[in-house]
Each structure stands twice: as structure tokens, then as C-alpha cells.
Amino acid sequence: MKKIYLALFAALFFLFSCEREVEQPFVLDAGTVVKILPDMSGWPITRADSDTIAASDSSFVHLSPLEIVKETIGLSFQNPGLFGGAPTNAGFNSWQRDTLAEPPYLKMFATDIINDSGLVPDFIESEDIIFFRVVNDQIDTVAYIPNAVIRAAEVDVKAAFEAQSYDSVYVLFNEAFTFLPVTGPEWRAIKAAESN
């Protein structure tokens, strides 16, 4: 009889321990960040090239990747499904800039994408992500994450998370988010072209 109780206890212990493993949420390593890297193919015109551009047309001169990382104070994005037409802003402080890396990059909290409750839709499901700085008390758009880039990252991060391929999640956090330079007039032209 003791053997039957022991076998039953062992079977129940095995079932409950397996259940706990499956139900255990993905917990990010402490200090995990998401790198927001420059897409280096996007720099046809920089300040170094600006001597070929008329001074009156300097609105179309892009900052370099390093200048964007140093000068960006925040990003703004839209998530119509969650926030309607209201933009959401997030700031960058000094520890969120790696100016020594090649290429330099900005960092955001990984918990803005995955937290203890699972996937966080605010940023990963957003669109129209722009980076800005302030010049002479005016907001100046300096870069953006193309909507195609954030959609691809969303699909890949969600698939890796649901498959519990956590190594893939970390790789995506280091590689999937890239930005391109843009000026305010260029950004408005991009949006106007999309609405036509």
C-alpha cells in the first residue's frame, strides 16, 4: 500500500512541477534594454556634406547617427488602437545613450515591450515613431523608425515570445529596431504621401 501512495505522490508531484514550468512567465534579465540603432544605409546627406547644400536649404540636412544619439531628448509615437489620435511621448536620459559604440545607439527599457504580465502593446504595436530634439525652444524632428520596421519587429518579437524562444527575443532587442534620419519637412512630406 505504501508503494501505491508513493507512486501516486510521485505522479502528482511530476504533474504539478511540469505545470509550474509551463505557466512560469518570461522574466527579463535585470537591466535588459532594447537597442535603437541607426540604419546606416540612410545617411546620404549629413552635416559634413552640407557645404554642397545652400545655407537657405539647411532644413534638409540630416544629423549624423552620433548627433541623433547625443541630441535626441525623446520619441513620440501613435497607437490608435490604445490611445486614439493622441501621441505618446517617452524621454531619453544620459544612461540611454551609447555614444562610444559603433554605431552609436539609443536604449529604451525592455519592460516597455515585455514586463511581468507579458507583452506590452503600447510601443510594439505603435506607428509613426519619430525622435525629436529641442532647438531654440522649438521641437525639431531628427529621425524616425519606419512603420515597416516596427511592424516586422512586432511580428518577430510576438512570435519569439509565444514560442518561448527567449534567446530570440534578446537577439531582436539588440537588432530589430532601427531608425533613419529625417527632418521636419521630410517627415511631413512622408506623411502627406501616405495619405494620398
TAUR-V176725 format. One record per pair of residues at least 12 apart in sequence whose ideal C-beta (glycine too) atoms are under 8 Angstrom apart, sorted by the first residue. I is the first residue (numbers start at 0). GAP is how many residues later the second one is. D is the distance in Angstrom with one decimal. If there is no record, write none. Layout:
BEGIN
i=[I & I]
gap=[GAP & GAP]
d=[D & D]
END
This chain:
BEGIN
i=[24 & 24 & 24 & 25 & 25 & 25 & 25 & 25 & 25 & 26 & 27 & 27 & 27 & 31 & 31 & 31 & 31 & 32 & 32 & 32 & 32 & 32 & 32 & 33 & 33 & 33 & 33 & 33 & 33 & 33 & 33 & 34 & 34 & 34 & 34 & 34 & 34 & 34 & 34 & 35 & 35 & 35 & 35 & 35 & 35 & 35 & 35 & 36 & 36 & 36 & 36 & 36 & 36 & 37 & 37 & 37 & 37 & 37 & 37 & 37 & 37 & 37 & 37 & 37 & 38 & 38 & 38 & 38 & 39 & 39 & 41 & 41 & 42 & 42 & 42 & 42 & 43 & 44 & 44 & 44 & 45 & 45 & 45 & 45 & 45 & 46 & 46 & 46 & 46 & 46 & 47 & 48 & 58 & 58 & 58 & 59 & 59 & 59 & 60 & 61 & 61 & 61 & 61 & 62 & 62 & 62 & 64 & 64 & 64 & 65 & 65 & 66 & 67 & 67 & 67 & 67 & 67 & 68 & 68 & 68 & 68 & 68 & 68 & 69 & 69 & 69 & 70 & 70 & 71 & 71 & 71 & 71 & 71 & 71 & 71 & 72 & 72 & 72 & 72 & 72 & 73 & 73 & 73 & 73 & 73 & 73 & 74 & 74 & 74 & 74 & 74 & 74 & 74 & 75 & 75 & 75 & 75 & 75 & 75 & 76 & 76 & 76 & 76 & 76 & 76 & 76 & 77 & 77 & 77 & 78 & 78 & 78 & 78 & 78 & 78 & 79 & 80 & 80 & 81 & 81 & 81 & 87 & 87 & 89 & 89 & 89 & 91 & 91 & 94 & 95 & 105 & 107 & 109 & 112 & 112 & 113 & 113 & 113 & 117 & 118 & 118 & 118 & 123 & 123 & 123 & 123 & 123 & 124 & 125 & 126 & 126 & 127 & 127 & 127 & 128 & 128 & 128 & 129 & 129 & 129 & 129 & 130 & 130 & 130 & 139 & 140 & 140 & 140 & 140 & 141 & 141 & 141 & 142 & 142 & 142 & 142 & 143 & 143 & 143 & 143 & 143 & 144 & 144 & 144 & 144 & 145 & 148 & 148 & 148 & 149 & 151 & 152 & 152 & 152 & 155 & 155 & 155 & 156 & 156 & 156 & 159]
gap=[91 & 92 & 93 & 88 & 92 & 135 & 138 & 140 & 143 & 89 & 82 & 83 & 86 & 78 & 79 & 138 & 141 & 63 & 74 & 75 & 76 & 77 & 140 & 73 & 74 & 75 & 76 & 78 & 79 & 139 & 143 & 63 & 70 & 71 & 72 & 138 & 139 & 140 & 142 & 69 & 70 & 71 & 72 & 109 & 141 & 142 & 143 & 66 & 68 & 138 & 140 & 141 & 142 & 27 & 30 & 31 & 65 & 66 & 67 & 105 & 140 & 141 & 142 & 143 & 110 & 139 & 140 & 141 & 25 & 63 & 138 & 139 & 19 & 21 & 22 & 138 & 18 & 15 & 16 & 17 & 15 & 16 & 17 & 18 & 135 & 14 & 15 & 16 & 17 & 20 & 16 & 12 & 124 & 125 & 126 & 123 & 125 & 126 & 122 & 80 & 119 & 120 & 121 & 79 & 80 & 118 & 38 & 39 & 116 & 33 & 38 & 75 & 63 & 74 & 75 & 111 & 113 & 28 & 29 & 30 & 35 & 36 & 37 & 27 & 29 & 34 & 62 & 71 & 20 & 34 & 59 & 60 & 61 & 70 & 71 & 18 & 19 & 59 & 60 & 61 & 15 & 16 & 17 & 18 & 57 & 58 & 14 & 15 & 17 & 54 & 55 & 56 & 57 & 12 & 13 & 52 & 53 & 54 & 56 & 13 & 46 & 49 & 50 & 51 & 52 & 53 & 48 & 49 & 50 & 42 & 43 & 44 & 46 & 47 & 48 & 47 & 40 & 44 & 39 & 40 & 43 & 34 & 38 & 18 & 22 & 33 & 14 & 16 & 12 & 12 & 25 & 15 & 63 & 44 & 60 & 43 & 47 & 55 & 43 & 38 & 39 & 42 & 26 & 29 & 30 & 33 & 34 & 29 & 24 & 20 & 23 & 16 & 19 & 63 & 15 & 16 & 21 & 13 & 14 & 52 & 57 & 12 & 13 & 48 & 44 & 41 & 42 & 43 & 46 & 39 & 40 & 41 & 36 & 37 & 38 & 39 & 35 & 36 & 38 & 43 & 46 & 32 & 33 & 34 & 35 & 34 & 27 & 28 & 29 & 27 & 24 & 19 & 23 & 24 & 12 & 16 & 20 & 12 & 15 & 19 & 12]
d=[6.4 & 7.7 & 6.8 & 6.5 & 7.7 & 6.6 & 7.0 & 5.9 & 7.5 & 6.9 & 5.1 & 6.7 & 6.1 & 3.9 & 8.0 & 7.3 & 6.8 & 7.8 & 4.1 & 6.7 & 6.7 & 5.7 & 7.3 & 6.8 & 4.9 & 7.4 & 5.4 & 7.3 & 6.3 & 4.7 & 6.0 & 7.9 & 4.8 & 7.7 & 6.2 & 6.8 & 5.3 & 7.5 & 6.7 & 5.9 & 4.4 & 7.0 & 6.4 & 7.3 & 4.8 & 7.4 & 6.0 & 6.3 & 4.6 & 7.4 & 6.8 & 5.1 & 7.4 & 3.8 & 6.9 & 7.9 & 5.1 & 7.3 & 7.1 & 7.8 & 6.8 & 6.0 & 7.7 & 7.8 & 7.9 & 4.1 & 6.5 & 5.3 & 7.2 & 6.1 & 3.8 & 5.8 & 6.3 & 7.1 & 7.0 & 6.2 & 7.9 & 6.9 & 6.0 & 5.3 & 7.3 & 5.6 & 7.3 & 5.0 & 7.9 & 5.9 & 7.7 & 6.8 & 6.4 & 7.1 & 7.3 & 7.9 & 5.5 & 7.1 & 5.3 & 5.6 & 6.7 & 6.6 & 7.4 & 7.9 & 3.6 & 7.4 & 6.9 & 5.2 & 7.6 & 6.1 & 5.1 & 5.6 & 7.9 & 6.3 & 5.0 & 7.8 & 6.5 & 5.3 & 5.0 & 7.4 & 6.6 & 5.2 & 7.2 & 5.7 & 4.2 & 6.4 & 5.7 & 6.6 & 6.0 & 7.9 & 4.3 & 6.7 & 5.8 & 6.4 & 4.5 & 6.8 & 5.7 & 6.2 & 7.0 & 6.2 & 6.2 & 6.8 & 5.6 & 6.2 & 5.4 & 6.0 & 4.4 & 6.1 & 7.4 & 5.9 & 7.1 & 5.6 & 7.5 & 5.9 & 6.5 & 5.0 & 7.2 & 7.0 & 4.9 & 8.0 & 7.4 & 5.4 & 6.5 & 8.0 & 6.6 & 4.0 & 7.0 & 6.2 & 4.3 & 7.6 & 6.1 & 5.4 & 4.6 & 7.3 & 6.0 & 7.8 & 5.9 & 4.4 & 7.4 & 7.7 & 7.6 & 6.6 & 6.4 & 6.3 & 7.4 & 6.8 & 7.4 & 7.1 & 7.5 & 7.8 & 5.8 & 7.9 & 7.6 & 6.8 & 7.7 & 7.6 & 5.9 & 6.5 & 7.6 & 7.9 & 6.5 & 7.1 & 7.7 & 7.7 & 6.5 & 6.0 & 7.4 & 6.9 & 4.9 & 6.1 & 7.6 & 6.1 & 6.5 & 5.0 & 6.7 & 7.7 & 7.0 & 7.5 & 6.1 & 4.1 & 6.2 & 7.2 & 4.7 & 7.4 & 6.3 & 4.1 & 6.8 & 6.4 & 6.4 & 6.2 & 6.6 & 4.5 & 5.0 & 6.8 & 7.1 & 7.6 & 4.5 & 6.4 & 5.3 & 5.9 & 6.3 & 6.1 & 5.0 & 6.4 & 7.9 & 6.5 & 7.0 & 5.1 & 7.8 & 6.4 & 7.7 & 7.1 & 5.7 & 7.6 & 7.1 & 6.6 & 4.1 & 5.8 & 7.8 & 5.5 & 6.2 & 6.4 & 5.3 & 7.1 & 6.3]
END
